[in-house]
């Protein structure tokens, strides 16, 4: 897959850090808007062109290499992360340095899968991740303590269904980013797990489950970030594309977090009535 031209990457790396107005710079395809960068003559247009072109190349690559999984997907943001992750000092729930599962990455997923495609565009420095395992393993160790092992129904009730209809109506009226405010019982439960992981110092400690992964300059990788626990503990300058894949397109849907949660909750209810 072809990367953005070198001159474009140099401009992203050198000019954006001082122009940042949010955690990252992101292009939102549902509204066609660029978020997170201060206005400057020609700057916004150049960043927008670079991110939209890169996002199009990533989508074409993924459609070619895994067409079944991309069927019916939702295309999310294309982002650039210009700030060094190590020592960034963000609030815990926003920090990339703390191990977590992604939750509500693009509005409500209702159990569909979060896929992220990363490219390290730093010419000199690895991007360093760490993990403490996949969702089934972490859930088995921590699900009860985190309060997600029997969190009630994962299906939308009347209030959530009404919220979805209203937000979809607003989106159709031209405010596409309204869909990002959507929520569901499953997504709220995953957010609870996400927050527990980041808020629990004992969970963040290095133990036998902790692993480091290094991504060299100009390497690319993709991850189901609702499945693989992860933190970005060091690295600067990365392109990130977000997608929501349909659970129905997955070959092993029983391993998806929503079905693990459903199975555990079903077992808990059966145990209570035995």
N, C-alpha and C positions, 0 to 999 in steps of 0.2 A: 504494500500500500504506500502510495506517495505521500510524503509529508509536505506541509506548507513550504513555500520558497524560503531559502535561508534569510533573505533580507527581511521577510515578514516575521520570522521567528526572532531575529535580532531586535526588531522593533518591539515585539511583545515583551521580550526579556528586559530591555533597557528602559522603556518608557512607562510601561503599565504599573510597576510597583508604586511609583509616586503618584499615580492617578487613581488608585483603587479607592472605591467608596463602599465596598461591601467585602464579604469574605473572599469572593472570587469574581471574575468577570464572566458573565454568562449570556449566551444567545438563547432566547426563548422562541422556538419555532411556531408555537401556537399563536403568538402575537406579533412575531417578527421584530421583537424589541431586544436591544442590548442593555443589560443591567450591570451595574457595579463599577462603571468607569466614568470619570469626570469628563465633561465636554471639553474639547479642544479642536481647533481648526484641523480637519482632516483626520484626526486621531480615531474618533468613533467609527467613521466610515471604513478606515483601514482595518480596524479590529473586527468590525462586523463582516467585512469581506473575507478576512482570514478564517474566522470561525465558521461562517456558513459554508465556505468551500471545503474546509476540513471535515465538517459534519457530513456533507454529501459524500465525500470519499469513504468515510467510515461506514456509512449506511450501505453504500454499494459493495464494499468489501464483505460486510456481514451477510448481506442478502446472497452473495455468491457462495460463501463458505458454509452457511447454515440456513438455507432457505426455509426449512420447515419451522425453525424457531422464530424467524422473523415474520411469519404469516400473522397478520392481525396485530402486530406490535404497536405500542405507542412510542413515538419518537420524542424524547425529552431534550434537555438542554445540551448544548456544546459549550464547555467552559474552559477557561484558562486559569490556572492557579499560579500566580506570579510570586508568592511570598514563601520564604524558607519556612518549612513546617516545624523544624526543631526550635523549641523555645518561643513559639509564636504567642503564647499566653492568652488564647481565646477562652471564653467561658467553657466549662466542662462539656456541656451538651452540644456545643458548636465545635469542639476541638477535634482535629483529625489525629492528634497524637495519642488519644486514648482508644483502646481496643473496643470495638462495637460491631453490631450488625446495623446495616442501613434500614431505616424505617420511614415510610412516608416520603420517599425520595422525590416523588413527583405527584403529589396529591395522594389520593387513596388508591391502593393497589387491589384491595379485596382478595389478597392471596396470590395475585399474579407476581411474577418474578422481577427483581431489580437487577438489570445487567449494566455494568459500567465498563467502558473501553478506555484504557489509559495509554498515553504516550509520554514518556520522559523526554522532553525536548531541551533538557539541560545538556550542553555539550561536554561538560567536565565532571558532573557529579551523579552518583547513583541516587535513585529514589529508594528509600529504605522503608519497608513495611515490617510489621510483626503481626502474628496471629496466635490465637489460643484454640484453634480448631474450628470445625464446622458446626452448624446449628444443632444437628442431632446430639453431638458430643457435649456442647456447652449447655444445651437445654437439659440434658440428663444430669449434669453436675450442678446447675444453678437455677433451673426453672422454678423449683418450689420456692427457694429463697427470694427469687426475683418477683414472685407473685404472679407468674404467668402460666403455671401448670394447670390451674383450673380457674380461668378468668371469666367464665360465663360464655354465652353464645358468641360465636364469631360472625353470625349473619346480621345483616342490616335490619334494624327495626324501622318503624314508621318515621321517626324523626330523621334517621340517616337517609332513608329513601327520599324524603322530602328535600333534604339538603342537597342531595345529588341532582334532583330534578331542577331545583332553583339555580344551582351553579352551572349546570349544562345550558339552561336557558340564557343565563348571563353571558356565558362563553359564546353562544351562537349569536348574541347581539353585538359581538365585536370585542368583548373583553376576555380574550382566550385564557389569560392567566388566572381567571376565576376558578378554574378547575383545580388549581393547586391548593385551594382552601378546603377541598373535600376531605372527608375522613370516613372511617369505618371501624367497627369493633375490632377487627383483626389488626388494622394499622395502629390503633391506639394501644393494643396489647403489645405489639412489636415496639412501639415507642417506649412503653414502660420497660421492656427488656433492655433496649438501647440505653435508657437513662440509668437503669440499675448498673449496667456494666461500667458506664463512665463515672458513676457516683460512688463506686465501691473500690476503695484503695486495695483491698485484699485481692479482688479479681484482677486488677492491673499488674500485680506482682509477677515476676518471672518465676515459673515453676516448670514441671516436666512437660506441660502442654504448650509452653511458649516457643515460638519459632520465629526466626528472622528471615526475610526474603529481600534480596537486593535486585533492583532493576537498573541495568547499566544505561548510559546515555543512548538515546534514540531507540530504546527497546519499547515494545508495546505489549500489553497484556489485557485480558478481559476477565471479569470476575462477577459471579452472582453474589452481590454484596449483601443480600439478605441471608445468604447461606454460609459465607466464609467470614468469620470474625477477623477484623483487620484494624490496623492503625497505620497512618503514615507518619513515621517518627522523624524522618529527615528527608530533605530534597526540596528543590525549588524549580519551578517552571515545568508544569505538566498540562497537557490537554486531556480533557475528560468528557466523554459522551455518555449520556444516560438514556436507557431504554427500559420500557416495561414489557416483558415477554408474557404471553398468555400461558397460564398454568396448563391449559388443555393441550398446548403444543409440546410440553415437556415429556420426555420418555420415561422419567422416573418420578411421577407426581407424588408418590408416597413419601419421598424425601423432602418435599417442599415444607417450609415452616408451617404453613397453615394446616397441612394434613398431619404433621407431627403434633401440633397443638390440638387438633380435633381428636386424634387418637388418644392422647393423654386425658383430655377432658371426658371423652366417652368412657374410658377405663375408670376414672374417678367417680362418675355418676353410677356406673354399673356396680362398682365396689360399695357405694353407699346404699344400694338397694338390695344387696345380696342377703 
